[in-house]
Amino acid sequence: MAKLSKFRIETLSFSSTRIVWRGDVKVAILFSPLNEGEAYQLYPHPATYPTLDFRGLPAPLRPEFMSFLNLEAVEAFLGIAAQDGGEVEVRRAA
């Protein structure tokens, strides 16, 4: 069985938007909350998943965005949280 690459989060230098990578593949875009108390929004990267379309699904199954209360929740979802003594890899793009 092939071992999957780990996720990493890279913050763009010109905005608060982050790119989620798996190995050398851009898998998602992470948008920071626009206002205090709002959620982080994780969206499949359109360059990698151009045909991803949820329009035919009922509303509860239509996850155009996945919402998370904070960045730590996103990291835990991606399995890169430092809960088991590992380090969270978060980079800032040049």
C-alpha positions as CSV (number, residue, x, y, z in Angstrom):
1,M,0.0,0.0,0.0
2,A,1.4,3.4,-1.0
3,K,2.0,5.9,1.8
4,L,0.1,9.2,1.3
5,S,2.0,12.5,1.6
6,K,1.2,14.6,4.6
7,F,-0.8,17.8,4.4
8,R,0.8,21.2,4.9
9,I,-0.8,24.7,5.0
10,E,0.9,27.6,3.3
11,T,-0.2,31.2,3.9
12,L,-0.1,33.4,0.8
13,S,2.1,36.5,1.3
14,F,-0.4,38.9,-0.2
15,S,-3.5,37.8,1.7
16,S,-4.8,35.8,4.7
17,T,-5.8,33.0,2.3
18,R,-4.0,29.7,2.7
19,I,-3.3,26.9,0.3
20,V,-3.5,23.3,1.6
21,W,-1.0,21.0,0.0
22,R,-0.7,17.2,0.0
23,G,2.8,16.5,-1.2
24,D,3.1,18.7,-4.3
25,V,-0.6,18.9,-5.0
26,K,-2.8,21.9,-4.1
27,V,-5.8,20.2,-2.6
28,A,-7.7,23.0,-1.0
29,I,-8.0,26.7,-0.3
30,L,-8.5,27.8,3.3
31,F,-10.2,31.2,3.8
32,S,-9.8,33.0,7.1
33,P,-13.0,34.4,8.8
34,L,-14.0,37.8,7.4
35,N,-15.4,38.8,10.8
36,E,-14.6,37.9,14.4
37,G,-16.5,34.8,15.5
38,E,-17.1,33.5,12.0
39,A,-15.7,30.2,10.7
40,Y,-12.7,29.3,8.6
41,Q,-13.9,27.9,5.2
42,L,-12.1,25.0,3.5
43,Y,-12.8,24.6,-0.2
44,P,-11.5,22.0,-2.7
45,H,-8.8,23.7,-4.9
46,P,-10.4,24.4,-8.4
47,A,-7.1,23.8,-10.2
48,T,-6.9,20.3,-8.9
49,Y,-10.6,19.5,-8.8
50,P,-12.1,21.5,-11.7
51,T,-15.2,19.2,-12.1
52,L,-16.1,18.9,-8.5
53,D,-19.8,19.8,-8.4
54,F,-22.2,19.5,-5.5
55,R,-25.3,21.1,-7.3
56,G,-27.2,17.8,-7.5
57,L,-26.9,16.9,-3.9
58,P,-29.4,17.8,-1.1
59,A,-28.3,20.7,1.0
60,P,-26.8,18.7,4.0
61,L,-24.6,16.9,1.5
62,R,-23.5,19.9,-0.5
63,P,-20.3,20.9,1.2
64,E,-19.0,23.7,-1.2
65,F,-17.3,24.9,1.9
66,M,-16.4,23.0,5.1
67,S,-16.6,25.3,8.1
68,F,-14.2,25.1,11.1
69,L,-14.3,27.2,14.3
70,N,-10.5,27.9,14.2
71,L,-7.3,27.0,12.5
72,E,-6.5,24.3,15.0
73,A,-9.7,22.5,14.0
74,V,-8.7,22.6,10.4
75,E,-5.3,21.2,11.3
76,A,-6.8,18.5,13.4
77,F,-9.2,17.6,10.5
78,L,-6.2,17.4,8.1
79,G,-4.2,15.3,10.6
80,I,-1.4,17.8,11.0
81,A,-2.3,18.9,14.5
82,A,0.5,18.6,17.0
83,Q,-1.6,16.4,19.3
84,D,0.7,13.4,19.3
85,G,3.9,15.3,19.7
86,G,4.3,16.0,16.0
87,E,4.7,19.4,14.6
88,V,2.2,21.4,12.7
89,E,3.6,22.5,9.4
90,V,2.4,25.9,8.4
91,R,4.4,27.9,5.9
92,R,4.1,31.4,4.5
93,A,4.5,31.7,0.7
94,A,7.1,34.0,-0.6
